[in-house]
Amino acid sequence: MSSSILKRLPLSMFWPTFDPFLFCAFHNDTYPKGNAAMGPNATLNNRPLGQDFSGIDGWRMYHGKRVPGFPAHPHRGFETVTIVNKGFVDHADSMGAAGRYGEGDTQWMTAGQGVQHSEMFPLLNEESDNPLELFQIWLNLPSKNKMVPPHFTMIWDEDTPVINATDIKGFVTQVKIVAGEYQDVTSAPCPPNSWAADGKNDVAIWLIDLPEGGEWVLPASSANLSRTLYFFEGDQVELSGDKGGVNEAFVLKSDSPLVLRNQGIKARFLLLQGRPIAEPVEQHGPFVMNTKAELQQAFQDYQRTEFGGWPWPRADQVHDKAQGRFAKYADE
């Protein structure tokens, strides 16, 4: 195995992650035509509604009962980074913020001291299928920022840098920079209290599209970072001389370059990189703190305050069907 690759791991829906990352889910659903209520125009009778994760007919309702997605639920102590490659997400939260985003957009939410939000997947097209492809990444917060005020920001597709790297044969690899820096191009700003907001932490979240016949070098970064490359679409590639198959994760030595060569169909990767926070982690469900006592306090606080309550008419809040991509922030 190449000296650049420390470990290889298989991928399922929930991907292996390493400090400062806590979790990464890949949602890839081929939803059918939508109905007038933005749910699937298909029978739901054979599905365990409220807990539908089995992938019947290639799609899932998740915790939704009318519209697929995740109705109102709380978080504390970390951040969610939701990158939507295909389809749309309707956001609503206990701060009064809302939005519809997708087709390349990213939402970055700092839960901080506590927030409720819903993430529903409106099926807007009634004439044809509604494919959805997204990543949700959980990025930890250091102890000093666990209880900062909640915050969310949108990084629209058109504001997200994409670098076209041309190899010696003329093949072009696309690198989309959600977080971090590549070829002296820096991502759009992330929330101010994020671990990624400090450049010394070398946080990188990149989407990499390697064409058939293409070659691209993942450059070396600083030493002692967590660095994982997820191969989620394609067939086989060569990684600094080793063969790699789709649905594998490669844990990498962060201060070594990695040469990717692709003789098969287009290959797509997600890169997660960052300096470990290196603090104790205590997690239970939607809360991530440093101690068990802090976890208990999080549950008590949520039971007492509901993190501001829920100002929306539905737990599975969706917005007007005719509404395009938008963001309404809490202070608006």
Secondary structure by P-SEA (a helix, b strand, c coil): ccccccbbbbbccbbbbcccccbbbbbbbbcccccccccccccccccccccccccccccccccccccccccccccccbbbbbbbccbbbbbbcccccccccccbbbbbbcccccbbbbbbbbcccccbbbbbbbbbbbbbbccccccccccccccccccbbbbbbbccccbbbbbbbccccccccccccccccccccccccbbbbbbbbbcccbbbbccccccccbbbbbbccccccccccccccccbbbbccccbbbbbbbcccbbbbbbbbbcccccbbbbccccccccaaaaaaaaaaaaaccccccccccccccccccccbbbbcccc
